């Protein structure tokens, strides 16, 4: 079987709550089990007024039996609100799903040593090969602009291409 990439939550082996997907052990639960518009919580009025950046950690897990190569992650469709966007960052190191020592205290705390960028179709995040049974940790930040307008059901599409 070829490589198969799954988007896995973090925060413990049985975690199925995106709000606590803040690093640590890879979960057995995938994002496909959780609606993607729930990766981040709703933006509160004070967060929209003042601006807000929140963080989540996911693992790109290769459940196939061949290495995933030529991996690129990006937003294939931008968020529907012009006042928000997602950024990605990674240490780009394959791991076995164990605790990576990178758990953040809360969703407002940036992970240490991670640089974020806004990756669209023309500016993809290149990732190292992921061996079968291994994962790469990707941090996602949701940036809400100061004075953001109310947007019902803000959403976007995260894509990963690989060979």
Buried (B, 14 or more C-beta within 10 A) or exposed (E): EEBBBBBBBBBBEEBBEBBBBBBBBBBBBBBEEBEBEEBBEEBEEEBBEEEBBBBBBBBBBBBBEEBBEEBBBBBEEBBEBEBBBBBBBBBEEBBEBEEBEBBBEEBEEBBEEBEBEBBEEEEBBEBEBBBBEBBBBBBBBBBBBEEBEEBEEBBBEBEBEBE
